[in-house]
Amino acid sequence: MNAARHQVVAANGVRIHVVEQGEGPLVLLLHGFPESWYSWRHQLPALAAAGYRAAAIDVRGYGRSSKPASVDSYRMLAHVADNLGVVAALGEETAGVVGHDWGSPIAAASALLRPDVFRAVALLSVPYSPAGPTRPTDAFRRMGGDEEFYILYFQQPGRAEAEIEEDVRSWLLGMYVAASGDAVGTPDGRTIATVPAGGRLRDRFVIPDELPGWLGLEDLDVYVGEFERTGFTGALNRYRNVDRDWEDLSVWARRPITVPSLFIGGERDGPTLWGASAIARFDQTLPDLRGSHVLAGCGHWTTQERPSEVNDLLVGFLRSALPPSKG
């Protein structure tokens, strides 16, 4: 099988780093926070072997892709336009789109706004939930209770960056372990989804003596190297647009995603657990849902914690929704 191919393409007026493997119908892979194209390292060869042209990107703000300076450059509509630009730059007219974590709502918005281009969508970790009547930051204040929900903690530019830059390696390792199915708890027994008043998110992390089985030292080195080089502002700016997204997408608030869809979450995954009500509405919001799966014992990092299960589910879904050409 051909090795992965790296290139940087011009899309929507920015530079997007694309890592491709295989030939066939295009499948765009969108990562979340704090990751990169590398989080799809197990899926690229599996999709290629199944007859697909798998293309994992560094979304804007990450890796070798552009990092615009303004916060509002990271609104959802910009990410959808980036995806359209990547499809065109790769010489294709249609694609499937798969997203994990923040990549999931970006994939969902892409399929919602341009079903003519994105013909199938798979959502990992974060279930599809159309814009509701409540401004997101207001909802997050309620969710935090007497503490600060992590998305609100990320809102002020420079605040989260300061704690992360103190030690990028320990912060990333702490985040990866705390959100995984291997989580060993927090020092005070509370969730990492909230931060105590005046506190820091890293104070909730427990740094393990050994890496979990799904995250090797070389894997951690890749992520640390990327973020030590790029910083975190571009990545965190995605969170700083939640209210803008709510306003931008309000006109589509009552519209379902009509293309074939798939959901994969983790039994110990925070966004999957918080999204139980969204999952219960899939019959209305995802009328062509081909499968909804919650992996037992799995945490947030589905593509890395359970690569074989995720690969099997993705390939099975894509073969039904976006079958590769014969021959």
N, C-alpha and C positions, 0 to 999 in steps of 0.2 A: 504493500500500500504506500502511496505517496506520503512524504513527510508533510508536516504543517508548513504553510507558506505565509510569510509575513509581508504586509505591504501597508502603506499609508495612502489613503485616498482623500480626494477633495469632495466634501459633502456638505451642502447647506452653508457654504462659506467658511467651514472649519476643516480641520485636519482630523481624520479618524483612522486610528490604527486597527487593522483587520488581520486576524489570523485564520486562515482557511485550511480545510482538509477535505478531500473527496471531490467527486463530480456528481451532478444530478440536480434535482430541485434545490434551490437555495433555502437554507434554514439559518436565520439570523439569531445569534445567541447573545443575550444582554445580561451582564453581571449586576451585582448590587454592591452595597457598602459593608465593609471596606475591602473590596476585592479588585479583580481586574479580569481581562480575558482569560487569565490563567485558571480561574475557577472552573472553566469548562474543559480542562485538560483531559478529563476522562470521557467526556461526551464527544469531542471532536473525532477521535478515531472510530468510535462506535457508530456515529451517524454516517461517517464516510464509508464504513464497511457495509452499511445498510443501503447505500446507493444515494446519499445526499451530499450536497455541497455545503458543508457546515462552516459557518463564518462567525467566529467570536470576536467581538469588538471591545476596545477600551472606550466606554462611553465618554462623552466630553467631560473634562475635568480630571481624567485619570490617565496614567501611563503615558504613551506616546501620542495621545490625542490632544487636541487643542484645549486650552484652559482659559476661556474668556474671563476678563476681569470683573465685569458687572454681575451682581447676584442674579438679576432677572434674566441673564443669558442662560440660566439653567432651568427655566420653566419647562413644563411638560411638552408644550407645543414645539419647543426647540428640539427636544429629544426625538419627537415623532418626525420632524423635518430631517434630522440627522439620519434616521433610519431609512427614510425615503431616498435620501441622497446616496447612502451606501448601496442600496439595492440598484439604483441607476448606475453608480460608479462601477459596480461589478458586472454591468452589462445585462442585468435581468429586469424583468417587468413585474414579477410576482415573487413572493417568498413566504415561508412559514416564519413565525417569530416565537422565540422561547425566552422567557425572562425569569430571573431569580431575585428575590428581595426587591430593591428598587427597580430592577429590571422587569419585574412582573407588572407593576402598574404602567411602566413605559411600554411594554409589549401590549398590554390591554388597551391602552390609549391608541396605539398604532393600529390595532385591529378594529377598534371602534370607529376611528376617524377615516381610515382608508382600507376598508374590507376588500376593495378592488385590487389592492396590492398585497396586503397581508392576508393570505387565504386560510391560514390556520394559526392558532395561538395556544401556547402551553404556558401556564402560570405556576411558578414554584414558590412556595412559602407564603406569599401574600395573595389571598383570594381576591377576585374582582369584586369591587364594591363601587357602584356609581356614586357620583357626588350627591350628598344629602343636603338637608336644609341648614345644617349647622356648620359654621366656619370651623375648619380643622383645628386651628389653635385653641378655639374655645372648647372643643371636644377634648383635646389633649390636657387642658387644665383640669377638667373634671376627672379624667383618667388618672392623673397624678395624685389626686387627693391632697394630703398634707405635704407631699413631696413634689418634685418637678419631673414630669414625663420627659424621657430622653430626647424626643424630637423638639420639645421646647428648649431644653438645655442646649441643643445644637443651633438655635435660632440666632444668637448674637454672634456676629462675625468676630473671630479671634478667640472666643472663650474656650470652646472645645479644642481648637488648634493648640492653645497654650499647654493644656494638660497632656495632649498626645505627643507634642514635640519634645517634651521632657525626656521621653524614652519611647521611641516609636516601636521598638521590638517588644518590650514588655506590654505596651498598650494593645498592640495587635494580638499577641498571644493571649492576653487576658480576655479580650473581646471574643476571640475565636472559641476559646474553651468555655467561657461563661454562657455563650449562646448555643452550644452544641449539646448533643445527647449525652456527652460525657461530663456535663457541668457538675462541679463538686460543691456548689453552693457559694454563698457570699459571706464575708466576715460577720455581718450582722443578721444573716438569715433573710435578707430582703432581696427583692428582684433587681436585676440590672436595668430593668425598664425605667426605673425612676432614680432620681438623684436627690439626696437630702438637701435642704436649703443651705446654700453656701458651700456645698460639697462638690466633689468631682466624681465622674463616672468611674475612673480607675480605682477609686477607693472601695468599690464593690467587687473588684476582680480578685480571684484567687489564682495565683500563678502556680501551675503544677510543676512537680519535680521532673516529670517526663512528658513528652509530647503525646497527644492522643494518637491512636493508630492510624487515623485518616489524614494526619497532618505531619509529614516528614520534615526534617530539618531543612532540606533543600527547598521544600514548598514554602516554609516560613521565610527563608532567605529571599525568595523571589518577591514575596509581598513586602517585606521590610525594605528591600532594595528599591522597589518602585516608589513607595511612599516617602522614604528618606530623600529621594530625588525630587519628587513632585510636590511634597507637602499635601495637606488635607483640605485646603480651602475650596478647591473646585469640587471635590467629592461632597463636602458638607453643604455647599451651596444648593444642592438638590433638595435638601430638607428645608432650606430657607425660602422655598417657593410653594409650600403647600397651600397657602392661602391664595396665591396667584393662580395656581392650578385649579383650585375650587371655583374661582371666578371665571377663568378661561373656559373650563369644561362644563359650566352650568347649563349651557344650551343642550348638551347631550345627556343631561342627568337622568332622564327617563328612558334612554335608548339602550337596548340590550346589545351585546356583542353577538352578531349572528353567524360568524364563521365557526367552523368546528373548533372545539376548545377542550383543554385538559387541565386539571389541577392536581398538583402533587404537594403535599405538606408533610410536616413532621409531627409526631405525637407529642414531642417536647419542644416544639417550635412556637415561640411567643406569638408572631404574627398569625400563624395558623389557629392558635387557641383563641386569640382576640377576635379572629375573623369568623367565629362559629356562626354568627347571625348572617354574615355575608354568604357563607357556604350554604346555609339553609335556604337562601334565595336563588341559588343557581338555576333552578328551573325557570325563573323569570329573567335573570340577568345573562345567563349563558344557555339559551334554548337548544343549541346544538352541542351540548356537553357530551364528550365521548368517554369520560371517566373522571372520577374524583377519588384520590387516594391519599390516605394519611399513613405514613410509614411508622410502624411500631418502634418505639425507642429512639427514633431519629430526632435530632435537634434542628437547628436553623439551616445548617450548611448541607442541604440535601444532595447537591451534585457531588460533594466531596465525601460526605459521611456514608452515603449509600449509592455509589456510582453504578453498580450493576443493576440494582432495582430501578433507578431513575432511567438508565439507558434502555432497559427493556420496555418500560412504560412509554418513553418518548418514541422509540422506534415503532412500537405497536400503534401508537396514536398517529404518527406521521404516515405510516403505510395506509391507514384508513382515510386520512384527511388530505394527504398530499403525496399520493403514491409515486415512487420513482418510475421513470420510463423503463420499458422492457428492452432487452437486447444487449 
